[in-house]
Amino acid sequence: MVPRLDVRHARCMTRTTNLGAAHEIADAVRSGRITAAEITRAHLAKIDQLDGALGAFRSVRHAAALAEAEAIDAHANRSELPLAGVPVAVKDNIAVAGEQVRHGSEATSSDPAVSDDELVVRLRRAGAIVIGISRMPELAAWAFTSSTAFGVTRNPWNPLLDPGGSTGGGAVAVASGMAALALGTDGGGSLRVPSAYCGVVGVKPGRHEVPLPEGLNEHWCGLSVAGPIARTAADAALALAVLRDQRPTALEVASTPLRIAVSRRSPVPTSRADAHQRAALEHTVTRLQALGHEVVDADPPYPPTLIQRWSRRWWAGIALDAERLATQPDRLEKRTRTMIAKGRRVLRFGGPRPAVAARWRETQASG
């Protein structure tokens, strides 16, 4: 049954619940204009108000988040912390000490993590507050966010609609003002899809720019990376710098014109941008040109079999995750078991060939 949340109210709600952009929060906490504890209490109150209907979080860290905030307020170098007091939602496949890492599944271990993942270490070192663990579909396998284990996550602009996935809980938390940033992963759109659905900014960095959860060298046969979701590009850049373990710098307008490539081609032959998407792209092109930049058309030479190549890695990645994570495989969802069976067939016949992806990347680099 859909929660009783009026659609018009939901749309208004997302415009009025933002408690400040991440860089604004950090600046206010660093300067002492507001405390991290006050910011955290305000976001926890927003979660208590909204999350019963939206379902962005698997768990909310009420006491732990407040304790972290008070520690930031007492921090001797608080004025130097780039994310001082910024509440962050962490996806349910990234370890936070003392919290379960369920990967959206009741088939995984319920033991709490004994230590923070390196990604969380970097966020905390920058002054961020882990406000809660955000929901995801089982094993991050889908571009929607619902699971048998933890229920349905709903789009804050319209609760009758899905928020996308698999970092759907994080996108909803940011869009609705329950968190200022979210940390997630992306193998086939898992940061970008929910960000687009919820009207926020999701960044999939290049491979090896940001550590993978668990210290893995690769995930989903090379498809996956970790990255941020934010309300603005400036906030996304700030979070990405922290995740890359770099000192954030102020965003500046390019002093010299840039040469910017734009592609209108979809990598999937059966998928095309709709009228709204095309209009948004053309608006962006016009804005860039008005700023003096050179915009050139540059469609990547996507092979006709690209979606099949991607699917083989997707299926195989799900199968490998199930083997690594599912401590009670009989409790996996039926749709997940179907994908695992496909992935096992791919692996049984030699698996995805890394050389194919490497050759394609080399072709793009040389072109």
PyMOL commands that set and color helices and strands:
alter all, ss='L'
color gray80, all
select helices_A, chain A and resi 7-16+22-31+36-54+62-73+78-80+118-125+138-140+168-175+192-198+213-215+233-243+275-290+306-325+329-331+334-348+354-366
alter helices_A, ss='H'
color red, helices_A
select strands_A, chain A and resi 57-60+87-91+129-134+146-147+151-152+181-186+201-202+225-230+259-262+294-297
alter strands_A, ss='S'
color yellow, strands_A
deselect
rebuild
show_as cartoon
